[in-house]
Amino acid sequence: ELVAMAQKVGLAALAITDHDNLDGLVEGQAAATAAGIELIPGLEMSALLKGVDVHILGFFIEAGCAPFQQLLAEQRLRRVGRIEQMVERVRALGMAITQDDVREIAGEGAMGRPHIAMALLKRGYVATFEEAFNRFLGNNGPAFVDGSSLTPKTVIDAIRQAGGVPVLAHPVYLRDDALIDLMCADGLAGLEVYHASHG
């Protein structure tokens, strides 16, 4: 679907950057080749810096890099544990969603906060997706659990080891540009510029 949309708007290249996995690349590459579009292999990984949740994109990743795949497997396990904790916190707040509700919404993809938000919306506990984050799931919300124990340096080094280019996703969410300097010192190579939340 992404490749078809890219072709429709006339893009020459497309990156698929799912969270903590490269599973969409085989199917994406076949579709991109058929459409005459360059597919840039990539992903998005979570890290924690001074208590701030940081997302780092990796572009041009070599999917066969064994140490990188091992790190991704560990990260996916942490992600599942985090979602389980967040669902329990939501339930403690009196909202009867289950892990199965979240898993059903996520499908085969990695589970994340957006899937909890959609479960809350589906059950009528919130009126909008945004309300779920503003009231419960945001970084200061009562159901929030830190997303990763990895440091940005660990993620940046792993992306580089896999032949990739590490790029900071949506820097506006950091709320502190000094953190960008710290990551640049650790080898960050770029910043996402065009994003819905950026001015």
C-alpha positions as a printed NumPy array, in Angstrom:
array([[  0.   ,   0.   ,   0.   ],
       [  2.82 ,   2.413,   0.838],
       [  4.574,   1.686,  -2.449],
       [  1.323,   2.212,  -4.371],
       [  0.81 ,   5.561,  -2.616],
       [  4.408,   6.573,  -3.343],
       [  3.976,   5.677,  -7.016],
       [  0.695,   7.598,  -7.2  ],
       [  2.304,  10.838,  -5.974],
       [  5.404,  10.372,  -8.135],
       [  8.061,   9.583,  -5.528],
       [ 11.335,   8.144,  -6.766],
       [ 12.247,   6.581,  -3.413],
       [ 10.555,   5.408,  -0.235],
       [ 11.821,   4.306,   3.187],
       [  9.878,   1.89 ,   5.356],
       [ 10.75 ,   2.58 ,   9.008],
       [  8.613,   0.401,  11.265],
       [  9.385,   0.335,  14.993],
       [ 12.015,  -2.201,  16.024],
       [ 11.616,  -4.509,  13.041],
       [ 12.549,  -4.97 ,   9.409],
       [  9.746,  -7.417,   8.644],
       [  8.105,  -5.313,   5.923],
       [ 11.216,  -5.092,   3.771],
       [ 10.886,  -8.285,   1.715],
       [  7.322,  -7.537,   0.639],
       [  8.119,  -3.825,   0.306],
       [ 11.167,  -4.486,  -1.878],
       [  9.188,  -6.713,  -4.245],
       [  6.48 ,  -4.071,  -4.624],
       [  9.023,  -1.255,  -5.019],
       [ 10.972,  -3.146,  -7.685],
       [  7.767,  -3.793,  -9.63 ],
       [  6.834,  -0.093,  -9.357],
       [ 10.299,   1.198, -10.306],
       [ 10.763,   2.908,  -6.931],
       [ 13.916,   2.736,  -4.813],
       [ 13.169,   1.197,  -1.417],
       [ 15.437,   2.404,   1.372],
       [ 15.617,  -0.279,   4.075],
       [ 15.136,   1.206,   7.501],
       [ 13.477,   1.168,  10.893],
       [ 12.809,   3.326,  13.951],
       [ 14.242,   2.441,  17.363],
       [ 13.5  ,   3.806,  20.811],
       [ 16.076,   4.976,  23.328],
       [ 16.08 ,   6.888,  26.601],
       [ 18.173,  10.02 ,  27.212],
       [ 17.974,  11.897,  30.523],
       [ 14.473,  10.57 ,  31.1  ],
       [ 13.294,  11.562,  27.604],
       [ 11.943,   8.996,  25.125],
       [ 14.01 ,   9.346,  21.929],
       [ 13.261,   7.75 ,  18.554],
       [ 16.107,   7.194,  16.126],
       [ 15.596,   6.236,  12.492],
       [ 18.09 ,   3.975,  10.76 ],
       [ 18.249,   4.272,   6.967],
       [ 20.083,   1.902,   4.556],
       [ 20.185,  -0.89 ,   7.167],
       [ 21.76 ,  -4.221,   6.169],
       [ 19.013,  -6.568,   7.357],
       [ 21.343,  -9.576,   7.565],
       [ 23.566,  -8.082,  10.281],
       [ 23.312, -10.721,  13.064],
       [ 24.251,  -8.494,  16.066],
       [ 21.714,  -5.919,  14.916],
       [ 18.986,  -8.565,  14.576],
       [ 19.791,  -9.757,  18.116],
       [ 19.397,  -6.219,  19.469],
       [ 16.062,  -5.898,  17.652],
       [ 14.821,  -9.166,  19.161],
       [ 15.714,  -7.901,  22.645],
       [ 14.046,  -4.567,  21.928],
       [ 10.834,  -6.279,  20.786],
       [ 10.71 ,  -8.271,  24.032],
       [ 11.128,  -5.046,  26.029],
       [  8.354,  -3.458,  23.957],
       [  5.943,  -6.3  ,  24.773],
       [  6.763,  -5.987,  28.484],
       [  6.199,  -2.247,  28.359],
       [  2.808,  -2.605,  26.695],
       [  1.782,  -5.205,  29.265],
       [  2.689,  -2.782,  32.065],
       [  0.828,   0.085,  30.407],
       [ -2.302,  -2.033,  29.89 ],
       [ -2.21 ,  -2.955,  33.59 ],
       [ -1.934,   0.731,  34.52 ],
       [ -4.879,   1.574,  32.255],
       [ -6.891,  -1.227,  33.865],
       [ -5.982,   0.074,  37.343],
       [ -7.478,   3.403,  36.256],
       [-10.783,   1.606,  35.686],
       [-10.69 ,   1.018,  31.921],
       [-11.307,  -2.605,  30.974],
       [ -9.05 ,  -3.147,  27.984],
       [ -6.935,  -6.274,  27.625],
       [ -3.604,  -7.249,  26.157],
       [ -5.552,  -9.181,  23.527],
       [ -7.4  ,  -5.987,  22.518],
       [ -4.07 ,  -4.26 ,  21.899],
       [ -2.57 ,  -7.278,  20.11 ],
       [ -5.59 ,  -7.535,  17.812],
       [ -5.247,  -3.884,  16.79 ],
       [ -1.471,  -4.159,  16.262],
       [ -1.835,  -7.27 ,  14.113],
       [  1.56 ,  -8.669,  13.136],
       [  3.343,  -5.377,  13.825],
       [  5.164,  -4.311,  16.977],
       [  2.74 ,  -3.188,  19.68 ],
       [  2.994,   0.396,  20.871],
       [  1.17 ,   3.202,  22.608],
       [ -0.909,   4.057,  19.516],
       [ -2.483,   0.602,  19.726],
       [ -3.446,   1.159,  23.378],
       [ -4.905,   4.526,  22.365],
       [ -6.957,   2.852,  19.634],
       [ -8.209,   0.229,  22.127],
       [ -9.306,   3.007,  24.493],
       [-11.04 ,   4.776,  21.622],
       [-12.728,   1.589,  20.434],
       [-14.083,   0.902,  23.93 ],
       [-15.338,   4.487,  24.29 ],
       [-13.063,   5.515,  27.158],
       [-11.778,   8.464,  25.14 ],
       [-13.372,  10.526,  22.395],
       [-10.223,  10.951,  20.304],
       [ -6.83 ,   9.355,  19.764],
       [ -5.221,  12.564,  21.033],
       [ -7.235,  12.453,  24.254],
       [ -5.808,   9.011,  25.029],
       [ -2.286,  10.435,  24.892],
       [ -3.113,  13.71 ,  26.612],
       [ -4.908,  12.076,  29.544],
       [ -3.263,   8.684,  29.97 ],
       [ -0.448,   7.595,  27.644],
       [  1.733,  10.685,  27.16 ],
       [  5.15 ,  10.938,  28.819],
       [  3.642,  12.435,  31.981],
       [  0.423,  10.39 ,  31.898],
       [ -0.641,   8.018,  34.668],
       [ -0.312,   4.959,  32.411],
       [  3.083,   5.88 ,  30.902],
       [  6.024,   3.469,  31.185],
       [  9.471,   4.301,  29.801],
       [  9.917,   2.818,  26.349],
       [ 13.487,   1.605,  26.289],
       [ 16.506,   1.08 ,  28.479],
       [ 18.825,   1.58 ,  25.502],
       [ 20.858,   4.759,  25.278],
       [ 20.905,   6.733,  22.023],
       [ 24.61 ,   5.885,  21.718],
       [ 23.819,   2.146,  21.816],
       [ 21.18 ,   2.584,  19.095],
       [ 23.377,   4.862,  16.978],
       [ 26.322,   2.451,  17.219],
       [ 24.1  ,  -0.522,  16.312],
       [ 22.652,   1.273,  13.28 ],
       [ 26.135,   2.201,  12.088],
       [ 27.37 ,  -1.378,  12.664],
       [ 24.541,  -2.541,  10.384],
       [ 25.716,  -0.113,   7.678],
       [ 22.938,   2.371,   8.398],
       [ 22.607,   6.125,   8.822],
       [ 21.198,   7.211,  12.233],
       [ 18.682,  10.084,  12.062],
       [ 16.732,  11.633,  14.938],
       [ 12.962,  11.341,  14.44 ],
       [ 10.621,  14.253,  15.301],
       [ 13.105,  16.337,  17.341],
       [ 10.292,  18.705,  18.327],
       [  9.17 ,  16.136,  20.915],
       [ 12.459,  16.401,  22.818],
       [ 11.612,  19.922,  24.038],
       [ 15.348,  20.403,  24.672],
       [ 17.711,  21.061,  21.774],
       [ 20.732,  20.406,  24.031],
       [ 19.887,  16.709,  23.811],
       [ 20.497,  16.881,  20.055],
       [ 24.05 ,  18.065,  20.694],
       [ 24.65 ,  15.081,  22.984],
       [ 23.446,  12.672,  20.304],
       [ 25.504,  14.397,  17.601],
       [ 28.572,  13.792,  19.759],
       [ 27.614,  10.095,  19.767],
       [ 27.441,   9.913,  15.959],
       [ 23.938,  11.041,  15.021],
       [ 23.992,  11.858,  11.295],
       [ 20.728,  13.706,  10.649],
       [ 17.433,  15.185,  11.832],
       [ 13.909,  14.629,  10.592],
       [ 12.725,  18.029,   9.367],
       [  9.303,  17.588,   7.789],
       [  6.887,  16.355,  10.455],
       [  3.272,  17.177,  11.268],
       [  4.221,  18.6  ,  14.692],
       [  7.017,  20.842,  13.389],
       [  6.508,  24.507,  12.682]])
